[in-house]
């Protein structure tokens, strides 16, 4: 079978849609990792020869390779600008978004790139797995500097081998606005497209056709097994046995069948009770067929329970009113100034992390943006509110008063 050389327009559209969904999840993962909004949009899919793949506008470039090890077969190459990767690493490490000419992709930076791409492509493969309804696993991403190796040597492509190149726009809020290229083996791209448009479902009926073929062979086997059951027709003479369908599960019912003296209809009366228990079994009561007839007493009506509302005893208010001298002393306390502070959030850091603080360090607080701030009086939480601006000064509009012992102590005697 020859190698694929092109893809149809329908397949190209399907690949664009699949990659748009998977990279959308990747953008979410990177956004959480970098604590910044990330957009990966506008996929443009083209089929080109691997030897003619043009990424000059991304030079100097870095390539990250992943292999699909489960569910799919093939590889995915992510080609990015080295400057973009440097800015991403600066954002990850809390450094200013500035490109340094002295930056080197040493072992530490290469490891950081692998971690970012692992988060990104892991989320992408998970979204791809859910979209296609199949399990997909990938290898650990491996970065390569393209100035040291080219795409053809990296993948052992021949001169005529075709690949699917998907261009994406990459935007990280306040950091970069750029692009990158995702390169798929053309066979992998065709497989993804066919699975989406239904082309991969054709082998399934071929597998299911042999299934009905052996079905007629075992069919005659159960037929003679059913005939002995029909020979037991004399059991039908006991008409109540057909009505009490659940009774064959209960051993005592079989003992009642050979008794000819129990043929009168009055003995059929227990059968509706069994049906009643079976129906009530659906509402939480146990089925008598499972536990035997000792369950019957459970169905007896329960005696009525007499109840009445509890009446709490009334106690007198023993809090004595304040005297005039106490009121004067309290009035003096009312003029004591207290320190009010507003806390927008807090966090905990290790000592080694605190010693590394410098200008430009970002400290993430354990509170979401837009959440109410805490109003503290002498270190005691008394209220929560929203931050507003009045005449170029910050202020707090109180939205909630917090009940506390501190507030109760201040309010006594009013």
Helices and strands as residue ranges (DSSP letters): H 9-34, E 38-49, G 50-52, G 56-58, E 61-70, E 74-81, H 82-92, H 107-132, E 137-138, E 142-145, H 151-155, E 162-172, E 176-185, H 186-197, G 199-201, H 202-231, G 232-237, H 239-243, G 245-249, H 251-257, G 260-263, G 265-268, H 269-281, H 288-291, G 293-299, H 324-334, E 340-343, H 351-355, E 373-377, E 380-390, E 393-401, H 405-411
